[in-house]
Amino acid sequence: MIAAGKNSKPPPSEDDVIIKELEQETRAVEREAKADRRKAKIELSREKFFEYEARMAEQQEARIEDAEQRAEAEFEKDKVEAEKLKALEEKAEREAALAQTKEEKLAKQKEARALLKKEKEIERKEKKALRAEKIFLAEEEQERKILQQKEDAAFAEEKKYEEVEKEFETVAELAKEEEMELSLLKGLKGLSSKK
């Protein structure tokens, strides 16, 4: 008879069942809130990553812009130098035509060929600078597109983060309400058992 008394428990009261259900619901809501907090942290780290990427893209664009400006300045400098060389070459050719002796003519023609060679070299540099400028422009356009994509992605991530944060706040409020309900029921149970 004693053994039978130890094994048999009184059936749980209705309040105990409700309290147990509320405790389970509260734990589930707390787990959900914890998962939402984790999601919010991940979203925040993604946001920071996109901010970093945007800064890197801006710096890259500034470097491209700087290189483009330097190439343009070099192009202008070479253009002026080419014009000077052309004038010197024309002068040397005129002098070669006016030269009296064969040695003078040869010296003036040699000078004119050297100037022509320099002029051709500068023209090659100009063409190279033009190609580089086209490349810089293409890179700049590509960087703008990439930056726009990253900004769009960052905006989408921010929106997603805000939604997760809002969901977390809602779940946290539900958990508080559940805890309040549970504590009220425990308080009511305590009052009813005192009577």
Backbone as JSON Lines, residues from 0, in Angstrom:
{"i":0,"aa":"M","n":[0.8,-1.19,0.0],"ca":[0.0,0.0,0.0],"c":[0.85,1.26,0.0]}
{"i":1,"aa":"I","n":[1.96,1.17,0.69],"ca":[2.85,2.32,0.71],"c":[3.47,2.51,-0.66]}
{"i":2,"aa":"A","n":[3.85,1.41,-1.31],"ca":[4.46,1.5,-2.64],"c":[3.46,2.08,-3.64]}
{"i":3,"aa":"A","n":[2.23,1.72,-3.5],"ca":[1.22,2.22,-4.43],"c":[1.03,3.72,-4.22]}
{"i":4,"aa":"G","n":[1.16,4.19,-3.0],"ca":[1.0,5.61,-2.69],"c":[2.11,6.46,-3.26]}
{"i":5,"aa":"K","n":[3.32,5.88,-3.32],"ca":[4.46,6.64,-3.84],"c":[4.35,6.82,-5.35]}
{"i":6,"aa":"N","n":[3.87,5.82,-6.04],"ca":[3.82,5.87,-7.5],"c":[2.64,6.68,-8.02]}
{"i":7,"aa":"S","n":[1.61,6.75,-7.26],"ca":[0.43,7.46,-7.76],"c":[0.53,8.94,-7.36]}
{"i":8,"aa":"K","n":[0.39,9.76,-8.37],"ca":[0.41,11.2,-8.13],"c":[-0.99,11.69,-8.38]}
{"i":9,"aa":"P","n":[-1.33,12.74,-7.69],"ca":[-2.67,13.27,-7.96],"c":[-2.68,13.84,-9.39]}
{"i":10,"aa":"P","n":[-3.78,13.72,-10.08],"ca":[-3.84,14.25,-11.45],"c":[-3.58,15.77,-11.41]}
{"i":11,"aa":"P","n":[-2.86,16.28,-12.43],"ca":[-2.56,17.71,-12.43],"c":[-3.85,18.52,-12.56]}
{"i":12,"aa":"S","n":[-3.84,19.62,-11.84],"ca":[-5.03,20.46,-11.89],"c":[-5.06,21.2,-13.23]}
{"i":13,"aa":"E","n":[-6.18,21.8,-13.51],"ca":[-6.35,22.55,-14.76],"c":[-5.35,23.71,-14.81]}
{"i":14,"aa":"D","n":[-5.13,24.34,-13.68],"ca":[-4.17,25.45,-13.62],"c":[-2.76,24.96,-13.95]}
{"i":15,"aa":"D","n":[-2.39,23.78,-13.41],"ca":[-1.06,23.23,-13.68],"c":[-0.87,22.96,-15.16]}
{"i":16,"aa":"V","n":[-1.9,22.45,-15.79],"ca":[-1.82,22.15,-17.23],"c":[-1.66,23.45,-18.01]}
{"i":17,"aa":"I","n":[-2.42,24.47,-17.67],"ca":[-2.34,25.77,-18.36],"c":[-0.97,26.39,-18.14]}
{"i":18,"aa":"I","n":[-0.49,26.32,-16.91],"ca":[0.83,26.89,-16.6],"c":[1.92,26.17,-17.39]}
{"i":19,"aa":"K","n":[1.84,24.85,-17.44],"ca":[2.83,24.07,-18.18],"c":[2.79,24.45,-19.67]}
{"i":20,"aa":"E","n":[1.6,24.59,-20.23],"ca":[1.46,24.97,-21.65],"c":[2.05,26.36,-21.88]}
{"i":21,"aa":"L","n":[1.75,27.28,-20.96],"ca":[2.28,28.65,-21.1],"c":[3.81,28.67,-20.98]}
{"i":22,"aa":"E","n":[4.35,27.83,-20.09],"ca":[5.81,27.75,-19.96],"c":[6.44,27.24,-21.25]}
{"i":23,"aa":"Q","n":[5.81,26.25,-21.85],"ca":[6.32,25.71,-23.11],"c":[6.24,26.77,-24.22]}
{"i":24,"aa":"E","n":[5.11,27.47,-24.28],"ca":[4.95,28.53,-25.27],"c":[5.99,29.63,-25.06]}
{"i":25,"aa":"T","n":[6.22,29.97,-23.78],"ca":[7.19,31.02,-23.47],"c":[8.59,30.6,-23.91]}
{"i":26,"aa":"R","n":[8.96,29.34,-23.63],"ca":[10.28,28.86,-24.05],"c":[10.4,28.88,-25.57]}
{"i":27,"aa":"A","n":[9.33,28.49,-26.25],"ca":[9.36,28.5,-27.72],"c":[9.54,29.93,-28.24]}
{"i":28,"aa":"V","n":[8.81,30.88,-27.64],"ca":[8.92,32.27,-28.05],"c":[10.32,32.8,-27.74]}
{"i":29,"aa":"E","n":[10.88,32.42,-26.61],"ca":[12.23,32.85,-26.26],"c":[13.26,32.29,-27.24]}
{"i":30,"aa":"R","n":[13.08,31.01,-27.64],"ca":[13.99,30.42,-28.64],"c":[13.88,31.17,-29.96]}
{"i":31,"aa":"E","n":[12.66,31.49,-30.32],"ca":[12.44,32.24,-31.56],"c":[13.08,33.63,-31.47]}
{"i":32,"aa":"A","n":[12.94,34.26,-30.31],"ca":[13.53,35.58,-30.11],"c":[15.06,35.49,-30.2]}
{"i":33,"aa":"K","n":[15.63,34.42,-29.64],"ca":[17.07,34.23,-29.7],"c":[17.52,34.05,-31.16]}
{"i":34,"aa":"A","n":[16.78,33.26,-31.91],"ca":[17.09,33.06,-33.33],"c":[16.98,34.38,-34.08]}
{"i":35,"aa":"D","n":[15.97,35.16,-33.76],"ca":[15.8,36.46,-34.42],"c":[16.93,37.4,-34.07]}
{"i":36,"aa":"R","n":[17.41,37.35,-32.83],"ca":[18.56,38.17,-32.44],"c":[19.78,37.79,-33.27]}
{"i":37,"aa":"R","n":[19.97,36.48,-33.44],"ca":[21.08,35.99,-34.24],"c":[20.95,36.49,-35.69]}
{"i":38,"aa":"K","n":[19.74,36.4,-36.23],"ca":[19.5,36.9,-37.59],"c":[19.82,38.39,-37.67]}
{"i":39,"aa":"A","n":[19.4,39.13,-36.67],"ca":[19.64,40.57,-36.66],"c":[21.14,40.87,-36.65]}
{"i":40,"aa":"K","n":[21.91,40.09,-35.87],"ca":[23.36,40.27,-35.85],"c":[23.97,40.0,-37.21]}
{"i":41,"aa":"I","n":[23.51,38.95,-37.86],"ca":[24.02,38.61,-39.19],"c":[23.69,39.73,-40.17]}
{"i":42,"aa":"E","n":[22.48,40.22,-40.11],"ca":[22.08,41.31,-41.0],"c":[22.93,42.55,-40.76]}
{"i":43,"aa":"L","n":[23.23,42.81,-39.5],"ca":[24.06,43.96,-39.16],"c":[25.47,43.79,-39.74]}
{"i":44,"aa":"S","n":[26.01,42.59,-39.63],"ca":[27.36,42.36,-40.18],"c":[27.32,42.49,-41.7]}
{"i":45,"aa":"R","n":[26.25,42.05,-42.34],"ca":[26.13,42.22,-43.79],"c":[26.08,43.69,-44.15]}
{"i":46,"aa":"E","n":[25.35,44.44,-43.36],"ca":[25.24,45.88,-43.6],"c":[26.63,46.53,-43.52]}
{"i":47,"aa":"K","n":[27.39,46.16,-42.51],"ca":[28.74,46.7,-42.36],"c":[29.61,46.3,-43.55]}
{"i":48,"aa":"F","n":[29.45,45.07,-44.02],"ca":[30.21,44.62,-45.18],"c":[29.88,45.47,-46.4]}
{"i":49,"aa":"F","n":[28.61,45.74,-46.63],"ca":[28.23,46.54,-47.78],"c":[28.73,47.98,-47.66]}
{"i":50,"aa":"E","n":[28.75,48.5,-46.44],"ca":[29.31,49.84,-46.24],"c":[30.8,49.84,-46.6]}
{"i":51,"aa":"Y","n":[31.5,48.8,-46.16],"ca":[32.92,48.67,-46.48],"c":[33.13,48.57,-47.98]}
{"i":52,"aa":"E","n":[32.33,47.74,-48.64],"ca":[32.43,47.58,-50.09],"c":[32.18,48.9,-50.81]}
{"i":53,"aa":"A","n":[31.21,49.66,-50.33],"ca":[30.91,50.96,-50.95],"c":[32.1,51.91,-50.8]}
{"i":54,"aa":"R","n":[32.71,51.91,-49.61],"ca":[33.9,52.76,-49.4],"c":[35.03,52.35,-50.33]}
{"i":55,"aa":"M","n":[35.24,51.03,-50.47],"ca":[36.31,50.54,-51.35],"c":[36.02,50.93,-52.8]}
{"i":56,"aa":"A","n":[34.78,50.84,-53.21],"ca":[34.42,51.22,-54.58],"c":[34.65,52.71,-54.81]}
{"i":57,"aa":"E","n":[34.31,53.52,-53.82],"ca":[34.54,54.97,-53.93],"c":[36.03,55.27,-54.03]}
{"i":58,"aa":"Q","n":[36.83,54.57,-53.23],"ca":[38.28,54.78,-53.3],"c":[38.83,54.35,-54.66]}
{"i":59,"aa":"Q","n":[38.33,53.22,-55.16],"ca":[38.77,52.74,-56.47],"c":[38.4,53.75,-57.55]}
{"i":60,"aa":"E","n":[37.2,54.28,-57.45],"ca":[36.76,55.28,-58.43],"c":[37.65,56.53,-58.35]}
{"i":61,"aa":"A","n":[38.02,56.93,-57.15],"ca":[38.91,58.09,-56.99],"c":[40.28,57.81,-57.62]}
{"i":62,"aa":"R","n":[40.79,56.58,-57.43],"ca":[42.08,56.22,-58.04],"c":[41.99,56.25,-59.57]}
{"i":63,"aa":"I","n":[40.9,55.73,-60.1],"ca":[40.72,55.73,-61.55],"c":[40.64,57.16,-62.06]}
{"i":64,"aa":"E","n":[39.89,57.99,-61.34],"ca":[39.74,59.39,-61.73],"c":[41.11,60.09,-61.72]}
{"i":65,"aa":"D","n":[41.89,59.83,-60.7],"ca":[43.22,60.43,-60.59],"c":[44.12,59.97,-61.74]}
{"i":66,"aa":"A","n":[44.1,58.69,-62.02],"ca":[44.92,58.17,-63.12],"c":[44.47,58.77,-64.45]}
{"i":67,"aa":"E","n":[43.18,58.92,-64.6],"ca":[42.64,59.52,-65.83],"c":[43.12,60.97,-65.97]}
{"i":68,"aa":"Q","n":[43.09,61.71,-64.89],"ca":[43.55,63.11,-64.94],"c":[45.04,63.19,-65.26]}
{"i":69,"aa":"R","n":[45.83,62.3,-64.67],"ca":[47.26,62.3,-64.95],"c":[47.52,61.96,-66.42]}
{"i":70,"aa":"A","n":[46.77,60.96,-66.94],"ca":[46.94,60.58,-68.34],"c":[46.55,61.74,-69.26]}
{"i":71,"aa":"E","n":[45.49,62.44,-68.89],"ca":[45.05,63.58,-69.7],"c":[46.1,64.7,-69.68]}
{"i":72,"aa":"A","n":[46.68,64.96,-68.52],"ca":[47.73,65.99,-68.42],"c":[48.94,65.59,-69.25]}
{"i":73,"aa":"E","n":[49.31,64.32,-69.18],"ca":[50.44,63.81,-69.96],"c":[50.15,63.95,-71.46]}
{"i":74,"aa":"F","n":[48.92,63.66,-71.84],"ca":[48.5,63.77,-73.24],"c":[48.64,65.21,-73.71]}
{"i":75,"aa":"E","n":[48.18,66.16,-72.91],"ca":[48.27,67.58,-73.27],"c":[49.72,68.03,-73.38]}
{"i":76,"aa":"K","n":[50.54,67.57,-72.45],"ca":[51.97,67.93,-72.47],"c":[52.62,67.39,-73.74]}
{"i":77,"aa":"D","n":[52.32,66.13,-74.06],"ca":[52.89,65.52,-75.26],"c":[52.4,66.22,-76.53]}
{"i":78,"aa":"K","n":[51.17,66.65,-76.5],"ca":[50.6,67.34,-77.67],"c":[51.37,68.65,-77.92]}
{"i":79,"aa":"V","n":[51.62,69.4,-76.87],"ca":[52.37,70.66,-77.0],"c":[53.79,70.37,-77.49]}
{"i":80,"aa":"E","n":[54.41,69.36,-76.93],"ca":[55.77,69.0,-77.32],"c":[55.81,68.55,-78.78]}
{"i":81,"aa":"A","n":[54.79,67.83,-79.22],"ca":[54.73,67.38,-80.62],"c":[54.63,68.58,-81.56]}
{"i":82,"aa":"E","n":[53.84,69.56,-81.17],"ca":[53.72,70.76,-82.0],"c":[55.06,71.49,-82.11]}
{"i":83,"aa":"K","n":[55.77,71.59,-81.0],"ca":[57.09,72.23,-81.0],"c":[58.06,71.46,-81.89]}
{"i":84,"aa":"L","n":[58.04,70.13,-81.76],"ca":[58.94,69.31,-82.56],"c":[58.63,69.44,-84.05]}
{"i":85,"aa":"K","n":[57.35,69.5,-84.37],"ca":[56.95,69.64,-85.77],"c":[57.49,70.96,-86.34]}
{"i":86,"aa":"A","n":[57.36,72.01,-85.56],"ca":[57.88,73.31,-86.0],"c":[59.39,73.25,-86.18]}
{"i":87,"aa":"L","n":[60.09,72.61,-85.23],"ca":[61.55,72.47,-85.34],"c":[61.93,71.64,-86.56]}
{"i":88,"aa":"E","n":[61.16,70.58,-86.82],"ca":[61.43,69.72,-87.96],"c":[61.28,70.5,-89.28]}
{"i":89,"aa":"E","n":[60.19,71.26,-89.36],"ca":[59.97,72.07,-90.57],"c":[61.11,73.07,-90.75]}
{"i":90,"aa":"K","n":[61.54,73.67,-89.64],"ca":[62.65,74.62,-89.69],"c":[63.92,73.93,-90.18]}
{"i":91,"aa":"A","n":[64.2,72.74,-89.65],"ca":[65.4,71.99,-90.03],"c":[65.34,71.6,-91.51]}
{"i":92,"aa":"E","n":[64.14,71.23,-92.0],"ca":[64.0,70.88,-93.42],"c":[64.25,72.1,-94.3]}
{"i":93,"aa":"R","n":[63.72,73.26,-93.87],"ca":[63.97,74.51,-94.63],"c":[65.46,74.84,-94.67]}
{"i":94,"aa":"E","n":[66.1,74.7,-93.51],"ca":[67.53,74.99,-93.42],"c":[68.33,74.0,-94.26]}
{"i":95,"aa":"A","n":[67.88,72.74,-94.29],"ca":[68.57,71.74,-95.1],"c":[68.45,72.1,-96.58]}
{"i":96,"aa":"A","n":[67.3,72.61,-96.98],"ca":[67.11,73.01,-98.38],"c":[67.96,74.22,-98.72]}
{"i":97,"aa":"L","n":[68.19,75.08,-97.76],"ca":[68.97,76.3,-97.98],"c":[70.48,76.08,-97.77]}
{"i":98,"aa":"A","n":[70.83,74.93,-97.22],"ca":[72.24,74.67,-96.91],"c":[73.08,74.71,-98.18]}
{"i":99,"aa":"Q","n":[74.33,75.24,-98.04],"ca":[75.22,75.44,-99.19],"c":[76.06,74.2,-99.48]}
{"i":100,"aa":"T","n":[76.6,73.62,-98.41],"ca":[77.51,72.5,-98.64],"c":[76.79,71.18,-98.39]}
{"i":101,"aa":"K","n":[77.41,70.13,-98.9],"ca":[76.86,68.79,-98.75],"c":[76.83,68.37,-97.28]}
{"i":102,"aa":"E","n":[77.88,68.73,-96.52],"ca":[77.97,68.39,-95.1],"c":[76.86,69.09,-94.3]}
{"i":103,"aa":"E","n":[76.61,70.35,-94.62],"ca":[75.54,71.09,-93.95],"c":[74.19,70.44,-94.23]}
{"i":104,"aa":"K","n":[73.98,70.08,-95.51],"ca":[72.72,69.44,-95.88],"c":[72.53,68.13,-95.13]}
{"i":105,"aa":"L","n":[73.58,67.31,-95.07],"ca":[73.5,66.03,-94.36],"c":[73.22,66.25,-92.86]}
{"i":106,"aa":"A","n":[73.9,67.21,-92.26],"ca":[73.7,67.51,-90.83],"c":[72.26,67.97,-90.58]}
{"i":107,"aa":"K","n":[71.76,68.85,-91.44],"ca":[70.4,69.36,-91.26],"c":[69.37,68.23,-91.5]}
{"i":108,"aa":"Q","n":[69.62,67.37,-92.48],"ca":[68.7,66.25,-92.73],"c":[68.71,65.27,-91.55]}
{"i":109,"aa":"K","n":[69.91,65.04,-91.0],"ca":[70.03,64.16,-89.83],"c":[69.25,64.74,-88.65]}
{"i":110,"aa":"E","n":[69.38,66.03,-88.46],"ca":[68.64,66.72,-87.38],"c":[67.14,66.6,-87.62]}
{"i":111,"aa":"A","n":[66.71,66.78,-88.87],"ca":[65.29,66.69,-89.2],"c":[64.77,65.27,-88.95]}
{"i":112,"aa":"R","n":[65.58,64.24,-89.3],"ca":[65.17,62.84,-89.06],"c":[65.06,62.56,-87.56]}
{"i":113,"aa":"A","n":[65.99,63.09,-86.77],"ca":[65.94,62.9,-85.31],"c":[64.68,63.54,-84.74]}
{"i":114,"aa":"L","n":[64.37,64.74,-85.24],"ca":[63.16,65.41,-84.78],"c":[61.91,64.63,-85.21]}
{"i":115,"aa":"L","n":[61.93,64.09,-86.42],"ca":[60.81,63.3,-86.91],"c":[60.63,62.05,-86.06]}
{"i":116,"aa":"K","n":[61.73,61.43,-85.7],"ca":[61.69,60.24,-84.85],"c":[61.05,60.57,-83.49]}
{"i":117,"aa":"K","n":[61.47,61.69,-82.9],"ca":[60.89,62.12,-81.62],"c":[59.4,62.39,-81.77]}
{"i":118,"aa":"E","n":[59.04,63.02,-82.89],"ca":[57.64,63.33,-83.14],"c":[56.81,62.04,-83.24]}
{"i":119,"aa":"K","n":[57.33,61.05,-83.94],"ca":[56.64,59.76,-84.07],"c":[56.49,59.09,-82.7]}
{"i":120,"aa":"E","n":[57.52,59.19,-81.89],"ca":[57.48,58.6,-80.54],"c":[56.39,59.27,-79.71]}
{"i":121,"aa":"I","n":[56.3,60.6,-79.82],"ca":[55.28,61.33,-79.07],"c":[53.89,60.97,-79.59]}
{"i":122,"aa":"E","n":[53.75,60.79,-80.89],"ca":[52.46,60.37,-81.45],"c":[52.05,59.01,-80.91]}
{"i":123,"aa":"R","n":[53.02,58.09,-80.81],"ca":[52.72,56.76,-80.24],"c":[52.27,56.9,-78.78]}
{"i":124,"aa":"K","n":[52.95,57.78,-78.05],"ca":[52.55,58.01,-76.65],"c":[51.14,58.59,-76.59]}
{"i":125,"aa":"E","n":[50.81,59.5,-77.52],"ca":[49.47,60.07,-77.55],"c":[48.42,59.0,-77.81]}
{"i":126,"aa":"K","n":[48.71,58.11,-78.77],"ca":[47.77,57.03,-79.07],"c":[47.61,56.11,-77.86]}
{"i":127,"aa":"K","n":[48.73,55.84,-77.22],"ca":[48.68,54.99,-76.02],"c":[47.86,55.67,-74.93]}
{"i":128,"aa":"A","n":[48.04,56.98,-74.77],"ca":[47.28,57.74,-73.77],"c":[45.79,57.73,-74.1]}
{"i":129,"aa":"L","n":[45.47,57.83,-75.38],"ca":[44.05,57.78,-75.79],"c":[43.45,56.41,-75.48]}
{"i":130,"aa":"R","n":[44.21,55.36,-75.77],"ca":[43.71,54.01,-75.43],"c":[43.53,53.87,-73.93]}
{"i":131,"aa":"A","n":[44.5,54.37,-73.16],"ca":[44.42,54.3,-71.7],"c":[43.2,55.07,-71.2]}
{"i":132,"aa":"E","n":[42.93,56.22,-71.81],"ca":[41.78,57.02,-71.4],"c":[40.49,56.26,-71.68]}
{"i":133,"aa":"K","n":[40.42,55.59,-72.84],"ca":[39.23,54.78,-73.14],"c":[39.05,53.68,-72.11]}
{"i":134,"aa":"I","n":[40.18,53.06,-71.74],"ca":[40.13,52.0,-70.73],"c":[39.67,52.57,-69.39]}
{"i":135,"aa":"F","n":[40.21,53.73,-69.01],"ca":[39.81,54.36,-67.75],"c":[38.32,54.66,-67.75]}
{"i":136,"aa":"L","n":[37.83,55.17,-68.87],"ca":[36.4,55.47,-68.96],"c":[35.56,54.21,-68.83]}
{"i":137,"aa":"A","n":[35.99,53.14,-69.48],"ca":[35.27,51.87,-69.39],"c":[35.3,51.34,-67.96]}
{"i":138,"aa":"E","n":[36.47,51.42,-67.33],"ca":[36.6,50.96,-65.94],"c":[35.73,51.8,-65.02]}
{"i":139,"aa":"E","n":[35.73,53.1,-65.27],"ca":[34.93,54.0,-64.44],"c":[33.44,53.66,-64.56]}
{"i":140,"aa":"E","n":[33.0,53.4,-65.78],"ca":[31.61,53.03,-66.0],"c":[31.3,51.7,-65.3]}
{"i":141,"aa":"Q","n":[32.22,50.76,-65.41],"ca":[32.03,49.46,-64.75],"c":[31.97,49.65,-63.24]}
{"i":142,"aa":"E","n":[32.84,50.48,-62.69],"ca":[32.84,50.74,-61.24],"c":[31.52,51.37,-60.81]}
{"i":143,"aa":"R","n":[31.01,52.3,-61.64],"ca":[29.73,52.92,-61.31],"c":[28.62,51.88,-61.26]}
{"i":144,"aa":"K","n":[28.63,50.97,-62.24],"ca":[27.6,49.92,-62.27],"c":[27.72,49.03,-61.03]}
{"i":145,"aa":"I","n":[28.96,48.64,-60.72],"ca":[29.19,47.79,-59.54],"c":[28.75,48.51,-58.27]}
{"i":146,"aa":"L","n":[29.13,49.78,-58.16],"ca":[28.75,50.56,-56.98],"c":[27.24,50.65,-56.86]}
{"i":147,"aa":"Q","n":[26.56,50.87,-57.99],"ca":[25.1,50.94,-57.96],"c":[24.5,49.61,-57.51]}
{"i":148,"aa":"Q","n":[25.04,48.51,-58.02],"ca":[24.56,47.19,-57.62],"c":[24.77,46.98,-56.12]}
{"i":149,"aa":"K","n":[25.94,47.39,-55.64],"ca":[26.23,47.22,-54.21],"c":[25.32,48.1,-53.36]}
{"i":150,"aa":"E","n":[25.07,49.32,-53.83],"ca":[24.17,50.2,-53.09],"c":[22.76,49.63,-53.08]}
{"i":151,"aa":"D","n":[22.32,49.08,-54.21],"ca":[20.99,48.46,-54.26],"c":[20.93,47.26,-53.32]}
{"i":152,"aa":"A","n":[21.98,46.45,-53.33],"ca":[22.03,45.29,-52.44],"c":[22.06,45.73,-50.98]}
{"i":153,"aa":"A","n":[22.82,46.78,-50.69],"ca":[22.89,47.29,-49.32],"c":[21.53,47.8,-48.87]}
{"i":154,"aa":"F","n":[20.83,48.49,-49.77],"ca":[19.49,48.98,-49.45],"c":[18.55,47.8,-49.16]}
{"i":155,"aa":"A","n":[18.63,46.77,-50.0],"ca":[17.79,45.58,-49.79],"c":[18.14,44.91,-48.46]}
{"i":156,"aa":"E","n":[19.44,44.82,-48.16],"ca":[19.87,44.22,-46.9],"c":[19.38,45.04,-45.71]}
{"i":157,"aa":"E","n":[19.47,46.35,-45.85],"ca":[19.01,47.23,-44.76],"c":[17.52,47.03,-44.53]}
{"i":158,"aa":"K","n":[16.78,46.94,-45.61],"ca":[15.33,46.73,-45.5],"c":[15.06,45.39,-44.82]}
{"i":159,"aa":"K","n":[15.81,44.37,-45.25],"ca":[15.65,43.03,-44.66],"c":[16.01,43.07,-43.17]}
{"i":160,"aa":"Y","n":[17.09,43.78,-42.84],"ca":[17.51,43.9,-41.45],"c":[16.42,44.57,-40.62]}
{"i":161,"aa":"E","n":[15.84,45.63,-41.16],"ca":[14.77,46.32,-40.44],"c":[13.57,45.4,-40.21]}
{"i":162,"aa":"E","n":[13.25,44.58,-41.22],"ca":[12.14,43.63,-41.07],"c":[12.44,42.61,-39.99]}
{"i":163,"aa":"V","n":[13.67,42.09,-39.99],"ca":[14.07,41.1,-38.98],"c":[14.04,41.74,-37.6]}
{"i":164,"aa":"E","n":[14.53,42.97,-37.51],"ca":[14.54,43.68,-36.23],"c":[13.11,43.88,-35.73]}
{"i":165,"aa":"K","n":[12.22,44.26,-36.63],"ca":[10.82,44.47,-36.26],"c":[10.2,43.15,-35.8]}
{"i":166,"aa":"E","n":[10.51,42.07,-36.52],"ca":[10.0,40.75,-36.14],"c":[10.53,40.36,-34.76]}
{"i":167,"aa":"F","n":[11.81,40.64,-34.52],"ca":[12.4,40.34,-33.23],"c":[11.69,41.1,-32.12]}
{"i":168,"aa":"E","n":[11.43,42.39,-32.35],"ca":[10.74,43.19,-31.33],"c":[9.34,42.64,-31.06]}
{"i":169,"aa":"T","n":[8.65,42.21,-32.11],"ca":[7.31,41.64,-31.95],"c":[7.37,40.36,-31.13]}
{"i":170,"aa":"V","n":[8.33,39.5,-31.48],"ca":[8.47,38.23,-30.75],"c":[8.86,38.5,-29.3]}
{"i":171,"aa":"A","n":[9.72,39.46,-29.07],"ca":[10.14,39.8,-27.7],"c":[8.93,40.3,-26.9]}
{"i":172,"aa":"E","n":[8.08,41.09,-27.53],"ca":[6.89,41.56,-26.83],"c":[5.94,40.41,-26.51]}
{"i":173,"aa":"L","n":[5.8,39.49,-27.46],"ca":[4.96,38.31,-27.21],"c":[5.51,37.5,-26.04]}
{"i":174,"aa":"A","n":[6.83,37.36,-26.0],"ca":[7.46,36.62,-24.91],"c":[7.18,37.3,-23.57]}
{"i":175,"aa":"K","n":[7.26,38.65,-23.55],"ca":[6.97,39.39,-22.32],"c":[5.53,39.17,-21.9]}
{"i":176,"aa":"E","n":[4.63,39.26,-22.87],"ca":[3.21,39.04,-22.56],"c":[2.98,37.64,-22.01]}
{"i":177,"aa":"E","n":[3.63,36.65,-22.61],"ca":[3.51,35.26,-22.15],"c":[4.02,35.14,-20.72]}
{"i":178,"aa":"E","n":[5.18,35.77,-20.45],"ca":[5.74,35.72,-19.1],"c":[4.81,36.39,-18.1]}
{"i":179,"aa":"M","n":[4.21,37.52,-18.49],"ca":[3.28,38.22,-17.61],"c":[2.07,37.33,-17.32]}
{"i":180,"aa":"E","n":[1.54,36.71,-18.37],"ca":[0.39,35.83,-18.23],"c":[0.73,34.67,-17.31]}
{"i":181,"aa":"L","n":[1.93,34.11,-17.51],"ca":[2.38,32.99,-16.7],"c":[2.53,33.4,-15.24]}
{"i":182,"aa":"S","n":[3.14,34.55,-15.01],"ca":[3.31,34.98,-13.62],"c":[1.96,35.29,-12.98]}
{"i":183,"aa":"L","n":[1.02,35.83,-13.75],"ca":[-0.32,36.09,-13.22],"c":[-1.01,34.77,-12.84]}
{"i":184,"aa":"L","n":[-0.89,33.78,-13.74],"ca":[-1.5,32.48,-13.45],"c":[-0.86,31.83,-12.23]}
{"i":185,"aa":"K","n":[0.46,31.94,-12.13],"ca":[1.14,31.39,-10.95],"c":[0.67,32.11,-9.69]}
{"i":186,"aa":"G","n":[0.52,33.43,-9.81],"ca":[0.04,34.22,-8.67],"c":[-1.39,33.82,-8.29]}
{"i":187,"aa":"L","n":[-2.24,33.61,-9.3],"ca":[-3.62,33.19,-9.04],"c":[-3.65,31.8,-8.43]}
{"i":188,"aa":"K","n":[-2.79,30.92,-8.91],"ca":[-2.73,29.57,-8.38],"c":[-2.29,29.61,-6.92]}
{"i":189,"aa":"G","n":[-1.31,30.48,-6.65],"ca":[-0.83,30.63,-5.28],"c":[-1.92,31.15,-4.36]}
{"i":190,"aa":"L","n":[-2.75,32.07,-4.86],"ca":[-3.85,32.61,-4.07],"c":[-4.93,31.56,-3.84]}
{"i":191,"aa":"S","n":[-5.21,30.78,-4.88],"ca":[-6.27,29.76,-4.74],"c":[-5.83,28.63,-3.83]}
{"i":192,"aa":"S","n":[-4.53,28.31,-3.79],"ca":[-4.06,27.22,-2.93],"c":[-4.0,27.67,-1.45]}
{"i":193,"aa":"K","n":[-3.9,28.99,-1.21],"ca":[-3.89,29.5,0.17],"c":[-5.26,29.44,0.8]}
{"i":194,"aa":"K","n":[-6.28,29.5,-0.05],"ca":[-7.66,29.47,0.48],"c":[-7.98,28.11,0.89]}
